[in-house]
């Protein structure tokens, strides 16, 4: 609808009403990615957290535990360097590195481009490790089935209320580095209460990739969804 | 700093929608979106240089967080991220508003 708006006297202007989602271009590509994932029967998780929460370590352990049973591939997002991709490549699964060159998040188009370098046939699990950032990645859909976020015990228990968007958008919260809990004043119950107050449907698991504590439940979470 | 990506998305939409010089852009940004209005204004100013939208005012309306209680059906406003029903205190809810990232209106100079 176009509304002509003529203010008293001098200058005239025209208002173009449209009400459009600013990220519609991204969402459209995310939908295309999603259709591609469905066609290839891929279960796709978008793994997000602040820097240093232990995403790469957790994913390395996860891949080593599941790769004999499940076809796994990985897309690594980082602002720069290929360090995370190199670590993941040691597990022997296919990995594509995206360097965002400054952007603090992955968007649907970056994923669409990266998919060209992966063989999607045969289904299985596709892990997208997002750029380490507690805010921006939550804003951009990439076509994933589930958003999984990590919050480590060393980051502090005030994060859910400080960064509510990611907790609101995620399906699963992994409280990582749970083995370090005795050395911190991190209040696990407070985090769970705050996180569930933001997102009543949020599932939460305590894990340690280093000691293996709680990791079986995380693997079960993945395997159960792959079977559906 | 995903505000720069958002500013670029706004400029892409403007480019497709209008052919004249843009004087103002009205946005609706939900309280739960991770956008910092000042950062978006700054990004928009830089990204719009040399485009039809250079110098355009960015008018941002913040959309409050509201939800519907799953227990008593009350529609309530969420203040300070305190996600509990204002009527029954329940924590079972579905968000109604607060996730908006919308461009509502583009104002162009009439030539």
Interface residues (C-beta under 8 A of the other chain):
Chain A: X5 X11 X12 X13 X14 X15 X16 X17 X18 X19 X20 X21 X22 X23 X24 X25 X26 X102 X103 X104 X105 X107 X135 X136 X138 X139 X140 X161 X163 X164 X165 X168 X196 X197 X198 X200
Chain B: X1 X2 X4 X5 X6 X9 X10 X12 X13 X17 X18 X20 X23 X27 X32 X33 X34 X35 X70 X81 X82 X83 X84 X91 X92 X93 X95 X101 X102 X103 X104 X105 X106 X107 X108 X109 X110
